[in-house]
Amino acid sequence: MTMKILIIDEDKALSNSIKPVLMRYNIRLDATACSTLGYKLLTQHTYNLLLIVLDSAAGIGLNLCQKIRTSTTHFKNIPIILLSSEKDLTDLIVGLEMGADDYLCKPVEQRELVARIRAAIRRSQDKASEQKIELGQQKIQLKIGHEFLFIDRVEAKLSLDAKPVKLTAMEFDLLALLANSPGAVYSRDEIIDSLVVQGGDFSRNIDALVYRIRKKFQQVSSKINLIRTVRSKGYSLVGKRIVSPPNFYLLKPGNENNGFIDKCTEN
């Protein structure tokens, strides 16, 4: 896959010398001598990395770094590498404090520069993947028999075949916990450790929560078999995770709650 980086280089000497090298690694380079134009390019295009050369006007490059990191733009988290010909590391240290990810002192060996660029991009992509995985844990879709369960942790809402199910806060949290790993058995101790269970007999409280969840789902669908009891071990959620929700999750005109109902507070 071709990557694309932007370099802000006042005299363009570095950009001209490394451009052919980067091309061998499928890295396309755009260059400009102006930080203002550089910022404009960032708003118009998608880059994998920004390279800022700090020479005579180091303050301009540092201000650009800070401007990017404090913005609300789509590129606010772009990897930034600073290069400086100064032996004094003050500007580089300030740059790191302003949000730069890495720095190098000129003259720099081209292979090292390419390695640093690729490493910074790789770290950024790994972080983005982790964030997607985390986001995927916030909205869960499961198929249970012939029915579909949708859990939205962000909005604290859930539905069964697009029919809202009303749970208390504790019931919702227990169901969301079991939905993390459908089929896996959670012991009562594991559930207690994960939830703030109030009352003297914690294990009996868990049993009561499960009973109430089952009862409320059966009011929506009499055929639903949602939570399985594993004798002497605990509980597991029946069903399989699915990637995309079926069409009945789509909104219907005039449905203000989008087919869901908000989680209630614990009584």
C-alpha positions in Angstrom: 0.0 0.0 0.0 1.3 3.4 -1.0 1.8 5.8 1.9 1.8 9.6 1.6 3.8 12.0 3.7 4.2 15.8 3.8 7.5 17.6 4.4 7.8 21.2 5.3 11.4 22.1 4.3 12.4 25.7 3.9 15.1 25.2 1.2 13.7 21.8 -0.1 17.2 20.3 0.0 16.2 17.4 2.2 12.9 16.7 0.3 14.7 16.6 -3.0 17.3 14.2 -1.8 15.0 11.7 0.0 12.1 11.7 -2.5 13.7 9.0 -4.7 14.6 6.9 -1.6 11.0 7.1 -0.3 9.6 6.1 -3.6 11.4 2.7 -3.4 9.4 2.1 -0.2 6.1 3.1 -1.8 6.1 6.3 0.1 4.9 9.3 -1.8 6.3 12.7 -0.8 4.6 16.2 -1.0 6.9 19.1 -0.1 6.4 22.8 0.6 8.6 25.5 2.1 5.7 27.3 3.8 4.1 26.2 7.0 0.9 28.0 6.2 0.6 26.2 2.9 1.5 23.0 4.7 -1.4 23.4 7.0 -3.7 24.0 4.1 -2.4 20.8 2.4 -3.2 18.9 5.5 -6.8 20.1 5.4 -7.2 19.1 1.7 -5.4 15.8 1.7 -4.8 12.7 3.8 -1.2 12.1 4.9 0.3 9.3 6.9 3.0 11.5 8.4 4.3 15.1 8.7 8.0 15.9 8.5 9.0 19.3 9.7 12.5 20.7 9.1 13.5 23.2 11.8 16.1 25.6 10.3 16.2 29.4 10.4 12.6 29.8 11.4 12.3 27.0 14.0 9.5 28.8 15.9 7.2 28.6 12.9 7.5 24.9 12.6 7.0 24.5 16.4 3.9 26.7 16.3 2.6 24.5 13.5 3.1 21.4 15.5 1.2 22.9 18.4 -1.6 24.2 16.1 -2.1 20.7 14.8 -2.2 19.0 18.1 -4.7 21.5 19.6 -7.0 21.5 16.6 -10.2 19.5 16.1 -9.2 18.5 12.5 -9.1 15.0 11.1 -5.3 15.2 11.1 -4.8 16.3 14.7 -3.2 12.9 15.6 -0.9 12.7 12.5 2.6 11.4 13.3 5.1 14.3 13.4 8.8 14.0 13.0 11.1 17.0 13.5 14.5 17.5 11.9 17.0 20.1 13.0 20.6 21.0 12.1 21.2 22.8 15.4 23.3 21.1 18.0 21.2 22.7 20.7 18.4 20.3 21.4 16.2 23.0 22.9 13.9 23.3 19.9 13.6 19.6 19.5 12.7 19.1 23.2 10.1 21.9 22.9 8.7 20.2 19.8 8.3 16.9 21.6 6.5 18.8 24.4 4.2 20.3 21.8 3.2 16.9 20.5 5.9 15.7 18.0 6.4 12.0 18.0 10.1 11.8 17.1 13.1 13.9 16.1 16.4 13.6 14.3 19.4 15.9 14.0 20.9 16.7 10.6 22.8 15.4 8.8 20.8 12.3 8.9 21.5 9.0 7.2 18.7 8.4 4.7 18.1 4.8 5.7 17.6 5.8 9.3 15.2 8.5 8.3 13.2 6.1 6.2 13.2 3.6 9.1 12.0 6.3 11.5 9.2 7.4 9.1 8.0 3.8 8.6 8.1 3.1 12.3 6.1 6.2 13.2 3.5 5.3 10.6 3.3 1.7 11.8 2.8 2.9 15.4 0.0 5.2 14.3 -1.7 2.5 12.3 -1.5 0.0 15.2 -3.0 2.6 17.5 -5.8 3.3 15.1 -6.5 -0.5 14.9 -6.7 -0.7 18.7 -9.2 2.2 18.7 -11.4 0.5 16.2 -11.3 -2.7 18.2 -12.2 -0.7 21.3 -15.1 1.0 19.4 -16.3 -2.4 18.2 -16.7 -3.5 21.8 -19.0 -0.5 22.4 -21.6 -1.7 19.9 -22.3 -5.4 19.9 -24.7 -7.3 17.7 -25.6 -10.9 18.4 -27.7 -13.6 16.8 -29.6 -15.6 19.3 -31.5 -18.4 17.6 -33.6 -16.6 14.9 -33.5 -13.3 16.7 -31.0 -10.5 16.9 -29.8 -8.6 19.9 -28.2 -5.2 19.6 -26.3 -3.6 22.6 -25.0 0.0 22.5 -22.8 0.7 25.5 -22.2 4.3 24.4 -25.9 5.2 24.5 -26.8 2.5 27.0 -29.5 1.1 24.8 -30.5 -2.3 23.6 -33.1 -4.0 21.4 -34.2 -7.4 20.4 -35.4 -7.7 16.8 -35.6 -3.8 16.9 -38.0 -4.0 19.9 -36.7 -2.0 22.9 -36.0 -3.9 26.1 -36.1 -1.9 29.3 -33.4 -2.8 31.9 -32.1 -1.3 35.1 -28.5 0.0 35.1 -27.3 -3.1 36.9 -29.1 -5.5 34.6 -27.8 -3.7 31.6 -24.2 -3.9 32.9 -24.5 -7.6 33.6 -25.9 -8.3 30.1 -23.2 -6.2 28.5 -20.5 -8.1 30.5 -21.8 -11.5 29.3 -22.0 -10.1 25.8 -18.2 -9.5 25.8 -17.6 -13.2 25.1 -20.8 -15.1 24.1 -20.6 -18.7 25.1 -17.9 -18.1 27.8 -18.9 -18.9 31.3 -18.6 -16.1 33.9 -18.5 -17.3 37.5 -20.5 -15.4 40.1 -17.2 -14.1 41.6 -16.1 -12.7 38.2 -19.4 -11.0 37.8 -19.3 -9.6 41.3 -15.7 -8.3 40.6 -16.9 -6.6 37.4 -20.1 -5.0 38.8 -20.8 -2.9 41.8 -23.3 -5.2 43.5 -25.0 -3.8 46.6 -26.5 -6.0 49.3 -25.3 -8.7 51.7 -25.5 -11.9 49.7 -23.7 -11.0 46.5 -24.2 -14.4 44.8 -28.0 -14.3 45.4 -28.1 -10.7 44.0 -26.5 -12.0 40.8 -29.1 -14.8 40.6 -31.8 -12.2 41.0 -30.4 -10.0 38.3 -30.3 -12.9 35.8 -33.8 -13.9 36.7 -35.1 -10.3 36.0 -33.2 -10.0 32.7 -34.7 -13.3 31.5 -38.2 -12.2 32.5 -37.9 -8.9 30.8 -36.7 -10.4 27.5 -39.4 -13.1 27.6 -41.9 -10.3 27.7 -40.6 -9.2 24.3 -40.1 -12.7 23.0 -41.5 -15.8 24.7 -39.1 -18.0 22.7 -35.9 -16.2 23.7 -33.3 -18.3 25.5 -30.8 -15.6 26.4 -28.7 -16.6 29.4 -27.6 -20.1 30.1 -27.0 -21.4 33.7 -23.9 -23.6 34.1 -24.4 -25.6 37.3 -21.7 -24.8 39.9 -19.9 -22.5 37.5 -21.9 -19.5 36.5 -23.7 -18.0 33.5 -23.0 -17.5 29.8 -24.8 -15.6 27.1 -26.2 -17.7 24.3 -25.6 -16.5 20.8 -23.0 -15.5 18.3 -21.4 -12.1 17.5 -22.2 -10.8 14.0 -20.4 -8.1 12.1 -23.3 -6.1 10.6 -26.8 -5.5 12.0 -29.7 -6.7 9.9 -32.0 -4.2 8.1 -34.5 -4.0 10.9 -32.1 -1.9 13.0 -32.5 0.9 10.5 -34.5 3.8 11.7 -38.1 4.3 11.0 -39.5 7.8 10.3 -40.8 9.4 13.5 -39.1 6.9 15.8 -37.3 9.3 18.1 -35.7 6.5 20.2 -34.3 4.8 17.1 -35.9 1.5 18.2 -34.1 1.5 21.5 -34.9 2.6 25.0 -32.6 4.3 27.4 -31.2 2.5 30.3 -33.0 3.3 33.6 -31.3 4.0 36.9 -31.1 1.4 39.5 -34.1 1.6 41.9 
